[in-house]
Amino acid sequence: MVAFVMGASMLFSCQQADEPMIDKGQESALKTRAYGDKTPTVTIYVETNDVNPLNAGDYKLPDGTPYADIVELFASNIHKRTVNGVVEPTLYLNDKMTNLLENDGYLTYVKPLQDMGIKVLLTVLGDWQGIGVANMNDTQTTQFAKILAYAVEKYGLDGIGFDDEYANYPSTNSTSFSQIIIKLRELMPADKLITVFQWGYYNTINAQAGALIDHAYANFGYSTNIGISGVTKDHFAPLSINLGSIGSVTVYGDYAYELAEAGYGSIMHFNLRTRNDSDPLNLFKAIADGAWGETNVTCTNGNRPQDWTFVSSGYEINMDEVE
């Protein structure tokens, strides 16, 4: 999706995915995921540079259940430091992300969503530092997994999402991404989630690591091509919608019906805006009707302001803090 700290904007950089139709003769029985009682689940990415994540919790189904199952805070960044001549990965929260989590900000902007039953994840993204999920050595993958697991515990989060963009790799290797996922899964409690957006070097993830991913998200549009070994369709979102540029809600509703009938596990929305900016309510109604046969989605607000203070220096988690 994007390194906003560096000014690369939104996920418009990603190419529109092809939109093959699902064969309606495929399996029709819907499967229930362990962490929720509606399938497919919905993930909403919130671009925290300018949108309050609490807006994602304002959309409800008729029984009061949140429309969203997962909210991803987009995004933290992969940085690095040099200690005694050795490069170590760090996790950077930019000026606008810092107080959402630090200084007990998570109690205001994360916990209320969790109290509704929504899982809140932190997305990690490259940031032109020459380091990312696809080029770490064995020691660095261990360090980065520890940092991510520490952040999940520190801020009371429900997991980590990976988006391999903007790392500016000088070179890559075929084991780094897999090792980070495997080591992170070992360090986090079993109920924590790992997600991957199919971009960058996602295709280097091996089957062992892929089997540990809770959700893999297709590139924008509609595509049933699962590009990560080990990921099954009940852990895959073939439908990914940019909420900053919504197309035909009827078409998306039809896709939601087809993917639910075929047993796919999730639907992804990126870039939730305020209702005044780009109102997603009609889209959410179409998705709910197609995916779950719900007749309505309501919104109690959707225009919550960006009401936290910024920290110009941001905040960096390194191994000194973790250990």
MIMI-412362 format. One record per residue (C-alpha): x, y, z; residue number from 0; residue in one letter. Coordinates in nm, 2 decimals. Each point is the difference from the previous one (the first is absolute). Layout:
<recs>
{{X; Y; Z}; NUM; "A"};
...
</recs>
This chain:
<recs>
{{0.00; 0.00; 0.00}; 0; "M"};
{{0.22; 0.30; 0.08}; 1; "V"};
{{0.28; 0.17; 0.18}; 2; "A"};
{{-0.19; 0.31; 0.09}; 3; "F"};
{{0.28; 0.14; 0.22}; 4; "V"};
{{0.20; 0.04; -0.32}; 5; "M"};
{{-0.29; 0.14; -0.20}; 6; "G"};
{{-0.09; -0.30; -0.21}; 7; "A"};
{{-0.38; 0.03; 0.00}; 8; "S"};
{{-0.26; -0.27; 0.05}; 9; "M"};
{{0.00; -0.33; -0.17}; 10; "L"};
{{-0.07; 0.15; -0.34}; 11; "F"};
{{0.35; -0.12; -0.09}; 12; "S"};
{{-0.13; -0.36; -0.01}; 13; "C"};
{{-0.13; -0.13; -0.33}; 14; "Q"};
{{-0.36; -0.09; -0.05}; 15; "Q"};
{{-0.04; -0.37; 0.02}; 16; "A"};
{{-0.18; -0.21; -0.26}; 17; "D"};
{{-0.35; -0.09; 0.09}; 18; "E"};
{{-0.08; -0.36; -0.09}; 19; "P"};
{{-0.34; -0.13; 0.09}; 20; "M"};
{{-0.03; -0.27; 0.26}; 21; "I"};
{{-0.16; -0.32; -0.11}; 22; "D"};
{{-0.33; -0.02; 0.19}; 23; "K"};
{{0.02; -0.37; -0.01}; 24; "G"};
{{0.28; 0.02; 0.26}; 25; "Q"};
{{-0.06; -0.10; 0.36}; 26; "E"};
{{-0.29; 0.20; 0.14}; 27; "S"};
{{0.03; -0.08; 0.37}; 28; "A"};
{{0.13; 0.30; 0.20}; 29; "L"};
{{0.26; -0.07; 0.26}; 30; "K"};
{{0.02; 0.17; 0.34}; 31; "T"};
{{0.34; 0.15; 0.09}; 32; "R"};
{{0.12; -0.07; 0.35}; 33; "A"};
{{0.00; 0.37; 0.10}; 34; "Y"};
{{-0.34; 0.10; -0.12}; 35; "G"};
{{-0.34; -0.12; -0.09}; 36; "D"};
{{-0.05; 0.15; -0.34}; 37; "K"};
{{0.18; -0.11; -0.32}; 38; "T"};
{{0.14; 0.15; -0.21}; 39; "P"};
{{0.15; 0.24; 0.25}; 40; "T"};
{{0.07; 0.36; -0.09}; 41; "V"};
{{0.34; 0.18; 0.05}; 42; "T"};
{{0.01; 0.38; -0.02}; 43; "I"};
{{0.34; 0.18; -0.03}; 44; "Y"};
{{-0.01; 0.35; 0.15}; 45; "V"};
{{0.27; 0.24; -0.13}; 46; "E"};
{{0.08; 0.16; 0.34}; 47; "T"};
{{0.18; 0.30; -0.15}; 48; "N"};
{{-0.33; 0.17; -0.03}; 49; "D"};
{{-0.29; -0.23; 0.11}; 50; "V"};
{{-0.11; -0.09; 0.35}; 51; "N"};
{{-0.02; -0.38; 0.03}; 52; "P"};
{{-0.30; 0.01; 0.22}; 53; "L"};
{{-0.20; 0.09; -0.31}; 54; "N"};
{{0.03; -0.37; -0.10}; 55; "A"};
{{-0.21; -0.10; 0.30}; 56; "G"};
{{-0.29; 0.22; -0.08}; 57; "D"};
{{-0.14; -0.23; -0.27}; 58; "Y"};
{{-0.23; -0.27; 0.14}; 59; "K"};
{{-0.22; -0.29; -0.12}; 60; "L"};
{{-0.36; -0.02; 0.11}; 61; "P"};
{{0.08; -0.21; 0.31}; 62; "D"};
{{0.26; 0.25; 0.12}; 63; "G"};
{{0.29; -0.20; -0.13}; 64; "T"};
{{0.28; 0.22; -0.14}; 65; "P"};
{{0.03; -0.01; -0.38}; 66; "Y"};
{{0.37; -0.03; 0.03}; 67; "A"};
{{0.17; -0.30; 0.16}; 68; "D"};
{{0.36; 0.13; -0.03}; 69; "I"};
{{0.14; 0.35; -0.01}; 70; "V"};
{{0.35; 0.04; -0.12}; 71; "E"};
{{0.18; 0.32; 0.11}; 72; "L"};
{{0.19; 0.11; -0.31}; 73; "F"};
{{0.29; 0.02; 0.05}; 74; "A"};
{{0.31; -0.03; 0.20}; 75; "S"};
{{0.34; -0.02; -0.18}; 76; "N"};
{{0.30; -0.22; -0.01}; 77; "I"};
{{0.31; 0.20; 0.09}; 78; "H"};
{{0.35; -0.10; 0.10}; 79; "K"};
{{0.29; 0.11; 0.22}; 80; "R"};
{{0.36; -0.10; 0.02}; 81; "T"};
{{0.15; -0.14; 0.33}; 82; "V"};
{{0.37; -0.06; 0.01}; 83; "N"};
{{0.01; -0.02; -0.38}; 84; "G"};
{{-0.29; -0.24; -0.02}; 85; "V"};
{{-0.34; 0.09; -0.16}; 86; "V"};
{{-0.31; -0.07; 0.21}; 87; "E"};
{{-0.37; 0.04; -0.10}; 88; "P"};
{{-0.22; 0.24; 0.19}; 89; "T"};
{{-0.37; 0.08; 0.00}; 90; "L"};
{{-0.09; 0.37; -0.06}; 91; "Y"};
{{-0.32; 0.17; 0.09}; 92; "L"};
{{-0.03; 0.32; -0.20}; 93; "N"};
{{-0.10; 0.34; 0.14}; 94; "D"};
{{-0.37; -0.07; -0.05}; 95; "K"};
{{0.01; -0.36; 0.11}; 96; "M"};
{{0.19; 0.05; 0.33}; 97; "T"};
{{-0.27; 0.13; 0.23}; 98; "N"};
{{-0.26; -0.25; -0.13}; 99; "L"};
{{0.21; -0.26; 0.18}; 100; "L"};
{{0.25; 0.16; 0.22}; 101; "E"};
{{-0.08; 0.20; 0.32}; 102; "N"};
{{-0.30; -0.23; 0.06}; 103; "D"};
{{-0.15; 0.10; -0.34}; 104; "G"};
{{-0.10; -0.36; -0.06}; 105; "Y"};
{{-0.25; 0.03; 0.29}; 106; "L"};
{{-0.18; 0.27; -0.20}; 107; "T"};
{{0.04; -0.12; -0.36}; 108; "Y"};
{{0.05; -0.38; 0.02}; 109; "V"};
{{-0.19; -0.13; 0.30}; 110; "K"};
{{-0.34; 0.15; -0.08}; 111; "P"};
{{0.01; -0.20; -0.33}; 112; "L"};
{{0.10; -0.31; 0.17}; 113; "Q"};
{{-0.28; 0.04; 0.26}; 114; "D"};
{{-0.24; -0.02; -0.30}; 115; "M"};
{{0.16; -0.33; -0.11}; 116; "G"};
{{0.23; 0.14; -0.27}; 117; "I"};
{{0.35; -0.12; -0.03}; 118; "K"};
{{0.26; 0.28; -0.04}; 119; "V"};
{{0.32; -0.07; -0.18}; 120; "L"};
{{0.31; 0.22; -0.07}; 121; "L"};
{{0.11; -0.01; -0.37}; 122; "T"};
{{0.38; 0.02; -0.06}; 123; "V"};
{{0.13; 0.15; -0.32}; 124; "L"};
{{0.34; 0.09; -0.15}; 125; "G"};
{{0.12; 0.35; 0.00}; 126; "D"};
{{0.29; 0.04; -0.25}; 127; "W"};
{{0.25; -0.11; 0.25}; 128; "Q"};
{{0.15; -0.29; -0.20}; 129; "G"};
{{-0.14; -0.25; 0.25}; 130; "I"};
{{-0.33; -0.18; 0.00}; 131; "G"};
{{-0.17; -0.34; 0.04}; 132; "V"};
{{0.18; -0.15; -0.30}; 133; "A"};
{{0.37; 0.07; 0.07}; 134; "N"};
{{0.07; -0.07; 0.36}; 135; "M"};
{{0.26; -0.25; 0.11}; 136; "N"};
{{-0.08; -0.27; 0.27}; 137; "D"};
{{0.10; 0.22; 0.29}; 138; "T"};
{{-0.20; 0.29; -0.13}; 139; "Q"};
{{-0.31; -0.21; -0.05}; 140; "T"};
{{0.02; -0.11; 0.36}; 141; "T"};
{{0.05; 0.36; 0.12}; 142; "Q"};
{{-0.29; 0.13; -0.21}; 143; "F"};
{{-0.24; -0.28; 0.11}; 144; "A"};
{{0.08; 0.09; 0.36}; 145; "K"};
{{-0.06; 0.37; -0.06}; 146; "I"};
{{-0.34; -0.07; -0.17}; 147; "L"};
{{-0.11; -0.24; 0.28}; 148; "A"};
{{0.11; 0.25; 0.25}; 149; "Y"};
{{-0.21; 0.28; -0.17}; 150; "A"};
{{-0.30; -0.23; 0.00}; 151; "V"};
{{0.03; -0.06; 0.37}; 152; "E"};
{{0.09; 0.36; 0.09}; 153; "K"};
{{-0.29; 0.16; -0.18}; 154; "Y"};
{{-0.26; -0.28; 0.06}; 155; "G"};
{{-0.03; -0.07; -0.37}; 156; "L"};
{{-0.14; -0.31; -0.16}; 157; "D"};
{{0.27; -0.06; -0.25}; 158; "G"};
{{0.22; 0.12; -0.29}; 159; "I"};
{{-0.07; 0.06; -0.37}; 160; "G"};
{{0.27; 0.00; -0.26}; 161; "F"};
{{0.01; 0.22; -0.32}; 162; "D"};
{{0.33; -0.04; -0.18}; 163; "D"};
{{0.03; 0.34; -0.17}; 164; "E"};
{{0.25; 0.29; -0.02}; 165; "Y"};
{{0.29; -0.19; 0.17}; 166; "A"};
{{0.24; 0.11; -0.28}; 167; "N"};
{{0.18; -0.33; 0.01}; 168; "Y"};
{{0.37; -0.01; -0.11}; 169; "P"};
{{-0.05; -0.38; -0.03}; 170; "S"};
{{-0.24; -0.26; 0.15}; 171; "T"};
{{0.01; -0.36; 0.11}; 172; "N"};
{{-0.25; -0.29; -0.02}; 173; "S"};
{{-0.03; -0.08; 0.37}; 174; "T"};
{{-0.04; 0.33; 0.19}; 175; "S"};
{{-0.37; 0.06; -0.03}; 176; "F"};
{{-0.08; -0.36; 0.09}; 177; "S"};
{{0.23; 0.00; 0.30}; 178; "Q"};
{{-0.16; 0.32; 0.14}; 179; "I"};
{{-0.34; -0.15; -0.02}; 180; "I"};
{{0.10; -0.33; 0.15}; 181; "I"};
{{0.19; 0.16; 0.29}; 182; "K"};
{{-0.27; 0.26; 0.06}; 183; "L"};
{{-0.26; -0.28; 0.02}; 184; "R"};
{{0.21; -0.18; 0.26}; 185; "E"};
{{0.04; 0.31; 0.21}; 186; "L"};
{{-0.37; 0.11; 0.00}; 187; "M"};
{{-0.29; -0.16; 0.18}; 188; "P"};
{{-0.21; -0.23; -0.22}; 189; "A"};
{{-0.29; 0.24; -0.02}; 190; "D"};
{{0.21; 0.27; -0.16}; 191; "K"};
{{-0.03; 0.06; -0.38}; 192; "L"};
{{0.24; 0.03; -0.29}; 193; "I"};
{{-0.11; 0.14; -0.33}; 194; "T"};
{{0.18; 0.06; -0.33}; 195; "V"};
{{-0.09; 0.23; -0.29}; 196; "F"};
{{0.10; -0.17; -0.33}; 197; "Q"};
{{0.25; 0.25; -0.12}; 198; "W"};
{{0.38; 0.02; -0.02}; 199; "G"};
{{0.18; -0.33; 0.09}; 200; "Y"};
{{-0.30; -0.18; 0.14}; 201; "Y"};
{{0.07; -0.28; -0.24}; 202; "N"};
{{0.32; -0.09; 0.19}; 203; "T"};
{{-0.21; -0.11; 0.30}; 204; "I"};
{{0.03; -0.38; 0.02}; 205; "N"};
{{-0.28; -0.24; 0.08}; 206; "A"};
{{0.09; -0.04; 0.37}; 207; "Q"};
{{-0.02; 0.38; 0.05}; 208; "A"};
{{-0.31; 0.03; -0.22}; 209; "G"};
{{-0.19; -0.25; 0.21}; 210; "A"};
{{0.05; 0.24; 0.29}; 211; "L"};
{{-0.16; 0.29; -0.17}; 212; "I"};
{{-0.36; 0.08; 0.12}; 213; "D"};
{{-0.09; 0.22; -0.30}; 214; "H"};
{{0.17; 0.07; -0.33}; 215; "A"};
{{-0.15; 0.29; -0.20}; 216; "Y"};
{{-0.01; 0.02; -0.38}; 217; "A"};
{{0.12; 0.31; -0.18}; 218; "N"};
{{-0.28; 0.25; -0.08}; 219; "F"};
{{-0.29; -0.13; -0.19}; 220; "G"};
{{-0.13; -0.36; -0.01}; 221; "Y"};
{{0.23; -0.29; -0.05}; 222; "S"};
{{-0.01; -0.36; 0.13}; 223; "T"};
{{0.37; -0.05; -0.06}; 224; "N"};
{{0.16; -0.10; 0.33}; 225; "I"};
{{0.36; 0.09; -0.05}; 226; "G"};
{{0.14; -0.12; 0.33}; 227; "I"};
{{0.08; -0.37; 0.05}; 228; "S"};
{{-0.18; -0.15; 0.30}; 229; "G"};
{{-0.29; 0.24; 0.00}; 230; "V"};
{{-0.34; -0.16; -0.05}; 231; "T"};
{{-0.30; 0.18; -0.13}; 232; "K"};
{{-0.17; 0.02; 0.34}; 233; "D"};
{{0.30; 0.22; 0.10}; 234; "H"};
{{-0.01; 0.21; -0.32}; 235; "F"};
{{-0.17; 0.32; -0.11}; 236; "A"};
{{-0.06; 0.01; -0.38}; 237; "P"};
{{-0.18; 0.33; 0.03}; 238; "L"};
{{0.20; 0.31; 0.09}; 239; "S"};
{{-0.17; 0.34; -0.03}; 240; "I"};
{{0.16; 0.35; 0.02}; 241; "N"};
{{-0.25; 0.20; 0.20}; 242; "L"};
{{0.15; 0.32; -0.13}; 243; "G"};
{{-0.12; -0.09; -0.35}; 244; "S"};
{{-0.31; -0.21; 0.02}; 245; "I"};
{{-0.14; -0.15; -0.32}; 246; "G"};
{{-0.33; -0.17; -0.06}; 247; "S"};
{{-0.14; -0.11; 0.33}; 248; "V"};
{{-0.23; -0.25; -0.18}; 249; "T"};
{{0.30; -0.17; -0.16}; 250; "V"};
{{0.17; -0.03; 0.34}; 251; "Y"};
{{-0.31; -0.14; 0.16}; 252; "G"};
{{-0.01; -0.27; -0.27}; 253; "D"};
{{0.36; -0.08; 0.06}; 254; "Y"};
{{-0.06; -0.02; 0.37}; 255; "A"};
{{-0.28; -0.25; -0.06}; 256; "Y"};
{{0.22; -0.21; -0.23}; 257; "E"};
{{0.30; -0.02; 0.22}; 258; "L"};
{{-0.21; -0.08; 0.31}; 259; "A"};
{{-0.17; -0.28; -0.20}; 260; "E"};
{{0.34; -0.13; -0.11}; 261; "A"};
{{0.13; -0.01; 0.36}; 262; "G"};
{{0.26; 0.28; -0.01}; 263; "Y"};
{{0.08; 0.13; 0.35}; 264; "G"};
{{0.01; 0.38; -0.02}; 265; "S"};
{{-0.05; 0.33; -0.18}; 266; "I"};
{{0.25; 0.29; 0.02}; 267; "M"};
{{-0.07; 0.37; 0.00}; 268; "H"};
{{0.28; 0.25; -0.02}; 269; "F"};
{{0.01; 0.37; 0.09}; 270; "N"};
{{-0.31; 0.07; 0.20}; 271; "L"};
{{-0.09; 0.37; -0.03}; 272; "R"};
{{-0.24; 0.21; 0.20}; 273; "T"};
{{-0.36; -0.01; -0.13}; 274; "R"};
{{0.04; 0.37; -0.09}; 275; "N"};
{{0.30; -0.09; -0.22}; 276; "D"};
{{-0.11; -0.33; -0.16}; 277; "S"};
{{-0.31; -0.17; 0.15}; 278; "D"};
{{0.03; -0.38; -0.01}; 279; "P"};
{{-0.34; -0.08; 0.15}; 280; "L"};
{{-0.17; -0.11; -0.32}; 281; "N"};
{{0.29; -0.22; -0.09}; 282; "L"};
{{0.00; -0.16; 0.35}; 283; "F"};
{{-0.38; -0.07; -0.04}; 284; "K"};
{{0.06; -0.17; -0.33}; 285; "A"};
{{0.29; -0.21; 0.15}; 286; "I"};
{{-0.21; -0.10; 0.30}; 287; "A"};
{{-0.29; -0.10; -0.22}; 288; "D"};
{{0.22; -0.20; -0.23}; 289; "G"};
{{0.22; -0.16; 0.26}; 290; "A"};
{{-0.24; -0.07; 0.29}; 291; "W"};
{{-0.35; 0.08; -0.13}; 292; "G"};
{{-0.03; 0.29; 0.24}; 293; "E"};
{{-0.25; 0.26; -0.09}; 294; "T"};
{{0.17; 0.31; 0.13}; 295; "N"};
{{0.31; 0.17; 0.14}; 296; "V"};
{{-0.03; 0.31; 0.21}; 297; "T"};
{{0.25; 0.26; 0.10}; 298; "C"};
{{0.00; 0.19; 0.33}; 299; "T"};
{{0.26; 0.26; -0.10}; 300; "N"};
{{0.28; -0.07; -0.25}; 301; "G"};
{{0.13; 0.36; 0.02}; 302; "N"};
{{0.22; -0.02; 0.31}; 303; "R"};
{{0.28; 0.25; -0.03}; 304; "P"};
{{0.37; -0.06; 0.03}; 305; "Q"};
{{0.01; 0.12; 0.36}; 306; "D"};
{{0.34; -0.11; 0.13}; 307; "W"};
{{0.32; 0.20; 0.01}; 308; "T"};
{{0.29; -0.08; -0.23}; 309; "F"};
{{0.36; -0.07; 0.11}; 310; "V"};
{{0.24; 0.14; -0.25}; 311; "S"};
{{0.28; -0.25; 0.08}; 312; "S"};
{{-0.23; -0.30; -0.01}; 313; "G"};
{{0.09; -0.30; 0.21}; 314; "Y"};
{{0.24; -0.29; -0.07}; 315; "E"};
{{0.00; -0.34; 0.17}; 316; "I"};
{{0.34; -0.17; -0.01}; 317; "N"};
{{0.16; -0.30; 0.17}; 318; "M"};
{{0.11; 0.21; 0.30}; 319; "D"};
{{-0.36; 0.05; 0.09}; 320; "E"};
{{-0.10; -0.35; -0.07}; 321; "V"};
{{0.27; -0.16; 0.20}; 322; "E"};
</recs>
